[in-house]
Amino acid sequence: MPNHLTPEELSKELGIDRQEVIKVCMQESIPIYQGKIDKTLFQAQLQALGAMPQHH
């Protein structure tokens, strides 16, 4: 399973809008490298913001 996803792939996987994915990246300084986002970093940042439930 790939860890670096495009904003479209990430939005589908997490069930949030593509524009919201990009907005979070810009606001939280999550790098978008060659059009791809590190899913683990993105999810960790969402958890830190309290926007995503933690999985135990």
N, C-alpha and C positions, 0 to 999 in steps of 0.2 A: 504494500500500500504506500503510495508516494506521500512524502511529507511536505513537499513544496507544490502548492496548487495555484492555479489562476484565480482571480477574484470570482469568476463565474463558478468554478468548481467548488471553491470554498463556500460560496453562498448557498449552493445546492446542498452540500454536505451538512452545513450547520443550520439550514433553514432560515437564513436571513437574506435580506436584499443585497444585491451586488454593490449598489451605491453605499449601503451601510458598511459593508466590508471595507471599501476604500476609505470612507470617512473615518472609521476607527483607526485604520493604518496611519492616516495623515495626522489625526489628533494625538495618537499614542506613540508616534515615531517608530512604527513597525515598518521595516524596510520591505519594499516591493522590488525584488531583484530580477531583472530580465522578465518582468511580467508575472512573477510568481511570488507567493507569500508563504512563509514558514507556518504551517498549520499549528504546530505545537506552540510556537511563540504567540500566535494569534489567539489560540484558545486560552493560554495562560493569562494573557492580558485581559481577555473578556472575563475570566474568573476573578482577576484582581479588581476589575471594575464592578463586579457583582452582577454582571449581565448574563452569566451562564452558570447553571448548576454544576457543582463539583461532582466528579464521578469517583466513587471509592471502590 
